[in-house]
Amino acid sequence: EGGEKLREEKGRLRKEMRTRRAALSAALRRQLSRKITQRLLQLEIFQRARVIFFFASFGSEVETWEAMGQALLQGKVVALPRTHLRQQCLIFHQIYTLGELVPGPFGILEPPVQNPEISPKEAQLILVPGLAFDLEGRRLGYGGGFYDRLLSQSPGFRLALAFECQIVEQVPAEAHDLRMEAILTEKRFIEII
């Protein structure tokens, strides 16, 4: 009974957050994403990380292209996920240029399958997308559980990238749901204790 209620709450919040994020104009989204990128590049956790798992921004998510380009220029190992729908998992592959990406399921850009696979155990920093986050690090994803599975297999620092409008008072979550270790918005760096 509790599980059913939680599912309903998550579904409701997902709908509301999709609408809220989509209400940002493309120009404003670009501007806020640039601020987030500038902050990200200055974070010690970013500067120290040698292997970074990024996400390829899709729809109204925080744009990650500029940060990815910078990480590549700095000689970091940059990896992006390929979505495996049948196994319901994300497999990360190294990328060398942004130009080599190809559309995968849902139209999200992915690395070519022949690029080297990078194990989640090697990731030092994982940039996590999502629809909503709260100040205790709870995350509302898209409902597929892809990132929950990935994060449970990696020791990498879990950093959510989000617009300030995606921060809510409380995300409905189960006790065992993995939390973010920090959230970065255009306004602040929220460290979760």
C-alpha positions in Angstrom: 0.0 0.0 0.0 2.9 2.4 0.9 4.6 1.5 -2.4 1.6 2.4 -4.4 1.2 5.7 -2.7 4.9 6.5 -3.3 4.5 5.6 -7.0 1.6 8.0 -7.3 3.4 10.8 -5.6 6.4 10.4 -7.8 4.3 10.3 -10.9 2.5 13.5 -9.9 5.8 15.3 -9.1 7.4 14.0 -12.4 4.6 15.6 -14.4 4.8 18.9 -12.5 8.6 19.1 -12.7 8.6 18.3 -16.5 6.2 21.2 -17.0 8.2 23.5 -14.7 11.5 22.9 -16.4 10.0 23.0 -19.9 8.7 26.5 -19.0 12.3 27.9 -19.1 12.9 29.4 -22.5 15.7 28.0 -24.6 17.7 31.2 -24.2 17.3 31.3 -20.4 18.2 27.6 -20.2 21.4 28.3 -22.2 22.2 31.2 -19.9 21.6 29.3 -16.7 23.5 26.2 -18.1 26.5 28.5 -18.8 26.5 29.7 -15.2 26.3 26.1 -13.9 29.2 25.1 -16.3 31.4 28.0 -15.0 30.8 26.9 -11.4 31.4 23.3 -12.3 34.8 24.0 -13.9 35.9 25.8 -10.7 34.9 23.0 -8.4 37.9 21.2 -6.8 36.1 17.9 -7.2 35.9 18.5 -11.0 39.4 19.7 -11.3 40.8 16.7 -9.4 38.7 14.1 -11.2 40.5 12.2 -14.0 37.6 10.1 -15.1 34.2 11.8 -15.4 30.9 10.3 -16.3 28.8 12.9 -18.0 25.2 12.8 -19.3 24.3 14.1 -22.8 21.7 16.8 -22.2 18.3 16.1 -23.7 15.1 18.1 -23.8 15.1 20.8 -21.1 18.0 19.4 -19.0 21.0 21.4 -17.9 23.3 21.6 -21.0 26.6 19.7 -20.6 28.3 20.2 -23.9 30.5 23.1 -23.0 31.7 21.4 -19.8 32.4 18.2 -21.7 34.4 20.1 -24.3 36.5 21.7 -21.5 37.0 18.3 -19.8 38.3 16.9 -23.1 40.6 19.8 -23.6 42.0 19.3 -20.1 42.9 15.7 -21.0 40.3 14.1 -18.7 38.7 10.7 -19.6 35.1 11.7 -20.5 32.5 9.0 -20.7 28.9 9.0 -21.8 26.2 6.4 -21.4 24.7 4.1 -24.0 21.2 3.0 -23.0 20.6 -0.8 -23.0 16.8 -1.0 -22.8 16.6 -4.8 -22.6 19.0 -5.1 -19.7 17.7 -1.8 -18.3 21.2 -0.4 -17.7 23.6 2.3 -18.8 27.0 1.3 -20.2 29.5 4.1 -20.3 32.0 4.5 -23.2 34.9 6.9 -23.5 34.4 9.8 -26.0 37.1 11.7 -27.8 35.1 14.4 -29.6 31.6 15.7 -29.3 31.2 15.2 -33.1 31.4 11.4 -32.9 28.1 11.1 -30.9 25.2 9.2 -32.5 21.4 9.3 -31.6 20.4 6.3 -29.4 17.0 5.3 -27.9 14.7 8.3 -27.3 17.0 10.4 -29.6 19.6 11.0 -26.8 23.1 11.3 -28.2 25.4 8.4 -27.3 29.1 7.4 -27.9 29.8 4.9 -30.8 29.6 1.3 -29.6 33.2 0.6 -30.6 34.6 3.2 -28.2 36.2 1.7 -25.1 33.8 0.8 -22.2 34.6 2.4 -18.9 33.7 0.6 -15.7 31.6 2.4 -13.1 34.3 1.5 -10.6 36.7 3.9 -12.4 34.5 6.9 -12.4 35.7 9.6 -9.9 32.9 12.0 -10.6 29.4 11.2 -11.9 27.2 14.1 -13.1 23.6 13.1 -12.6 20.5 14.4 -14.4 17.1 14.3 -12.9 13.7 16.1 -12.7 13.8 17.2 -9.0 16.1 17.2 -6.0 15.8 18.1 -2.4 18.3 19.6 0.0 18.9 16.1 1.5 20.1 14.8 -1.8 17.0 12.8 -2.8 16.6 12.6 -6.5 13.5 12.2 -8.7 14.6 10.5 -11.9 12.6 9.6 -15.0 11.3 6.4 -13.7 13.5 3.8 -15.4 15.9 3.2 -12.5 18.9 3.5 -14.8 20.9 5.9 -12.7 20.0 4.1 -9.4 21.6 0.9 -10.8 24.6 2.8 -12.0 25.2 4.7 -8.8 25.0 1.6 -6.7 27.9 0.2 -8.7 30.3 3.2 -8.5 32.3 4.8 -5.8 32.3 8.1 -7.9 31.2 11.4 -6.3 27.5 11.9 -7.1 27.0 15.4 -8.3 23.5 16.5 -9.6 23.3 19.3 -12.1 20.0 21.1 -11.9 18.3 24.5 -12.3 17.3 26.2 -9.1 13.6 25.7 -10.1 14.2 21.9 -9.8 15.0 22.1 -6.1 11.9 21.1 -4.1 11.1 20.8 -0.4 11.0 17.0 -0.4 11.3 14.3 -3.1 9.2 11.2 -2.3 11.8 8.4 -1.8 12.4 5.1 -0.1 15.0 4.8 2.6 17.3 2.7 0.4 17.2 5.2 -2.5 20.8 6.5 -3.2 21.2 10.1 -2.5 23.3 12.8 -4.2 26.5 13.9 -2.5 26.1 17.5 -3.8 23.8 19.5 -6.1 25.0 22.3 -8.4 22.6 25.0 -9.6 23.1 28.3 -11.3 22.9 29.9 -7.8 24.6 27.6 -5.4 26.7 24.5 -4.6 24.6 22.4 -2.1 26.8 19.9 -0.2 24.8 17.1 1.4 26.2 16.2 4.7 
